[in-house]
Amino acid sequence: MKTTLLHPWHEAAGARFAAFAGFDMPIQYPLGAVEEHRLTRRSLGFFDIDHMGQLIISGNGAGEALSGLVSSRILDMKPQEARYALLLNEAGGVIDDLFIYREEDGDTWFVVVNAGNRETDIEHLRARLPPGVGLRDISEETYMISLQGKRAVELMDRLSGGRVSAMPRFSMSRGEIRGIPLRIGRTGYTGEDGVELFYDAARAREFWEYLLAQAAEAGIEAGPVGLAARDSLRFEAGMPLHGHEISPTISPLEGGLSWACDFEKDFVGKTALLAQKAAGLNRRLVTINITGGVPREGYPIVSGEGREIGRCVSGMFCPSTGTYSANALVPPEYAGIGGRLTVLIREKPKEGVVVKRPLYIPVYRRAT
């Protein structure tokens, strides 16, 4: 079992741990997952997410080559822009979901991958990148943390001379704080504003503790947040978790991610997705609010006629909405908003209703 370099810090902070993607990761702290969730929504949460991987793809024609391997349009990105993308197999299933950042030189690409898929992604990409385009895995030398919440940018502005608030959402810049060079991404996985920071792994704990101390000095309520709250935050905001809402056997069309597929360009998996679209979907991702119990992954979804029509792919208590909710894949005829479905929780039927996704509108999608 791998650990991040902050593992001793988490132990000292009283974290509870569990296995995730081959890492022994902090799941929650003494504050509790629900309060950690609420802390992030109202102020500032600190996330150790160094289980994620980071790759550099560069060389003559790197952008063209990468464009053909991911679903999203990337060649129109300006230097320092960031974009969400999917890495698909030939059948249109999702190998991984990625964040791609275009570096300042224009044809160097910084790619963030999910921990459990890192080796698979590298193998998939290297097998398809042409000669002259290189892939370098910098995950071990790079540390990744995230600061998310209403006061995240305020803290970063305090430390960077106002630089971060001037950055557009979905962008990256290079900077230096406390003598530590870093990449600053105006990105995140919570539905809140915030940043993802990439810096020298040798200074992992030093920088983490410095940022927490600076938040305290500025009077900003802040604290560490474990993977349990990270999961409920992303769930409420309608963000997929690989292996749940998307997977090698779940397509972007089924998972509600057609917006991340640019059908005006070629990419691996496009032919399969077009065929699926033409034939019509057999299932679609929905969110269901349930009365009388906590839904969990794998619980059956039953129609009004008593027939099993799908399974929950994620489920939990959502602190921001106060609901017990699940994501599930069901036939399209059962996916309408307001539709009544039954969830079997420990074999007991519980009433559910299909609701509009996402439960929590990300702050960057709200009208100003």
Buried (B, 14 or more C-beta within 10 A) or exposed (E): EEBBBBBEBBEEBEBBBEEBBEBBBBBBBEBBBBBBBBBBBEBBBBBBBBBBBBBBBBBEBBBEBBBBBBBBBBEEBEBBBBBBBBBBBEBBBBBBBBBBBBBEEEBBBBBBBBBBBBEBBBEBBEEEBEEEBEBEBEBEEBBBBBBBBBBBBBBBBBBBEEBBEEBEEBBBBEBEBEEBEBBBBBBBBBBBBBBBBBBBBEBBBEBBEBBBEBBEEBEBEBBBBBBBBBBBBBBBBBBBBBBBBBBBEBBBBBBBBBEBBBEEBEBBBBEBBBEBBEEEBEBBBBBBBBEEBBBBBEBBBBBEEEEEBBBBBBBBBBBBBEBBBBBBBBBEEBBEEEBEBBBBBEEEBBBBBBBEBBBBEBBBEEEE
